[in-house]
Amino acid sequence: MTTLTGASQRRSAELNVLGRKQRSLWGDAMHRVVRNRLAVIGLVVIALALLAALLAPWISPYGPNEQDPSLSLMEPRLVGNPQYVNAKYLLGSDALGRDILTRLIWSARISMVVGFVPVALIFVIGVTLGLVSGYHGGRLDSLLMRFTDVVYAFPDLLFLLIVMATLRDSPIGEIFGGLFLMFIAIALVAWVGLARLTRGQILSLKEKEFVEAARTIGAGSGRIMLRHLLPNALGPIIVSLSFAIPSAILIEATLSFIGIGVKPPTPSWGVMIHDGFVVFSTTPWPVLLPAFCISIVMLSFTFVGDGLRDALDPRMRI
Amino acid sequence: MPELLEVKDLKTQFFTRDGVVRAVDGVSFELAAGETLGIVGESGCGKTVTALSLMRLIPQPPGKIVNGSIMFDGADVMKMDDDEVRGIRGNNIAMIFQDPMTSLNPVLTISRQITEALELHLKMDRAEARKRTVELLDLVNIPSAKKRLDDYPHQFSGGMRQRVMIAMALSCNPKLILADEPTTALDVTIQAQILDLLKNLAREFRTAFILITHDLGVVAGMTQRIHVMYAGKIVEKADTGELFANPKMPYTWGLLRSIPRLDELRKAKLVPIEGLPPDLIALPPGCRFEPRCQYRREICAKEEPELVGIPNAKPDHEARCWGTQQGGWLVDLDWRHEIGDIAVLEEIKKEIADLPPDVKRAGEAGGGTPPPPPPA
């Protein structure tokens, strides 16, 4: 029953000097994402879309609403009917003679914004409610969860239709060309899943001994929730958010296609499909190209989400 | 000596659908500054709940401290509001948990876990707290502490993690450390190191500590006094030396009988205490140990004995047993014969004799009558 003697203590100290850099939990997860080929492809596509969105004014050949009525409904070069191809438009033009490539690039802005901003709101609402509900339990938990159930039970699309249709022309609907209203509407229907997920995580985490240990050093509820519980639940939350992004993009496209989303002439992939639909029998390109963009971006987010899920799942750890 | 901690008639109960679980049922004890106390008993006899009650950490509901007062350093913990209690936790009273594998937060670095208490209570800034953390990790003998500050718990072994837990407990120089089975989850060689570390540090900083364990062998060399708990009550209390020289309560005998030995061919078998502790919802009407006690008599099942002094023992040696009271049938019984293997006790006594004088003196101070000579 003795502590180490001087010499052996020094020896064990030498043995324990770490020659290599330690990997952090997140560094480890990142490494696994990078090894996943599909996730990397997804990340590259998303990065390209983000770049296009950021650099739209500089990289697009024309203005988003610049039209040349004499050159309407041109088809893409190389694949289109040569009769209807014009050197000016790489991917052709729409019914009003606007360059489709330009509008696709500008549309990426809307999609990226619609993908990320509501998801930030979803994160705030969902995580807050989930944390509070799961941590406090009891009556507050029941109350919040019944409220969550009500929101969950209400048909999303119906809610979105009602909100967008009624408030689109009100002052709120005018902010950022209707985008602000859409952010709010999407966030209000989509936080439910995250709140439930967070609550579930917290319910099991709060019984862990380290939470009790935190309590014994005098940490208050807020500190325990934010500093001890949330970081532990972050893995599944991030995965869930990475799947929420494509669904927000899809909601935007859907609403814009119906005609109650982003206000024309602001280009968005949904708006473009909406516009192209009218001339679909003449030429399918104004519909196909934005639809292709939506698919490819959604698929990319799904790949990344899958990659993150595999990387952050503790059972996948080697 | 002014008492640091004075617990009176503490009752902690859990209200479940099946009934009221009386986890701690009228426990009283006191502890002077710098003093060490061992609480010993089987699993589920209320040791941990007692410790958690002291910090008012009983989950409520279903738990509740229904009675009793806890005077700590002149203030009544029971009457404090939440902020005041939080100010004590980690600052004046610190706790070390049983399983170091689960009591560190897996996603926080070692330094962040230790600096938390420093930032909370001592209002240190990041840089100061980190400096202090290095000192603390050095203190608990973690090699190249500075390099390991930003490691995560999974990069530490069990023993190292328990050292981190001890460093956390010591961080704010608490007056009292509650160590709840601090070595149960560790292997035997590490156990000895950790106990040694705990003992030395507590002595160095004059920190009082309460060591909770189910292993009488663990407390033997560690604490000045020992309280044996059974089914939510203290059943025997004595100085460490006295308890091992002159154990009285049959339950204590049972615990002594079940200390395993590894070093020697043992003739006597390891004898477990038959049966299980009673259901804390439906307690027996008489002595709580009665159903398992091989020395029981009629009175034991009818009425519960009080915790009182014992005729042929030191005055502060008390037991909750009809047999050890004045004129009882266990008073003159040869406990050595009852326990069987005396070698264990001889060894433990030798260990106590090796204790530094200040610990021993405290152990002997209360003694009046010498321990009775072993009857032939």
Contacts between the chains, C-beta under 8 A, distances in Angstrom:
chain1	res1	chain2	res2	distance
A	1	B	192	4.6
A	1	B	195	7.1
A	1	B	196	5.3
A	1	B	221	7.3
A	2	B	196	6.7
A	3	B	141	6.6
A	3	B	193	6.7
A	3	B	196	5.7
A	3	B	197	6.6
A	3	B	200	7.3
A	4	B	141	6.9
A	9	B	141	7.1
A	9	B	143	7.9
A	12	B	143	5.8
A	13	B	143	3.9
A	13	B	144	6.1
A	15	B	143	7.6
A	16	B	143	3.9
A	16	B	144	5.8
A	17	B	143	7.5
A	17	B	144	5.1
A	17	B	147	6.8
A	18	B	144	7.2
A	18	B	147	5.8
A	18	B	148	7.5
A	22	B	150	7.3
A	22	B	151	5.7
A	22	B	152	7.8
A	22	B	155	6.3
A	24	B	152	7.0
A	25	B	106	8.0
A	25	B	107	6.1
A	25	B	152	6.3
A	208	B	102	6.2
A	209	B	97	5.9
A	209	B	99	6.3
A	209	B	102	4.3
A	209	B	103	4.3
A	210	B	102	6.5
A	210	B	103	5.4
A	210	B	104	5.8
A	210	B	105	4.4
A	210	B	106	7.6
A	212	B	57	7.0
A	212	B	97	7.3
A	212	B	103	7.4
A	213	B	95	7.5
A	213	B	97	5.9
A	213	B	103	4.4
A	213	B	104	7.3
A	213	B	105	7.9
A	213	B	165	7.6
A	213	B	168	7.8
A	214	B	105	7.2
A	214	B	116	7.5
A	215	B	57	5.8
A	215	B	89	7.0
A	216	B	55	6.1
A	216	B	57	6.5
A	216	B	89	5.5
A	216	B	90	6.1
A	216	B	94	6.9
A	216	B	95	4.2
A	217	B	89	6.3
A	217	B	90	3.2
A	217	B	94	7.2
A	217	B	116	6.3
A	217	B	117	4.2
A	217	B	120	6.9
A	217	B	168	6.7
A	218	B	86	4.5
A	218	B	87	6.6
A	218	B	88	7.3
A	218	B	89	3.9
A	218	B	90	4.0
A	218	B	91	6.1
A	218	B	117	6.8
A	218	B	120	5.5
A	218	B	121	6.3
A	219	B	86	7.7
A	219	B	90	7.9
A	219	B	116	6.7
A	219	B	120	6.7
A	220	B	86	6.1
A	223	B	120	7.9
A	227	B	108	7.6
A	227	B	116	7.6
A	228	B	105	5.4
A	228	B	108	7.4
A	231	B	105	7.8
A	231	B	107	4.5
A	231	B	108	6.9
A	232	B	105	7.1
A	232	B	106	6.9
A	232	B	107	5.3
A	234	B	107	7.7
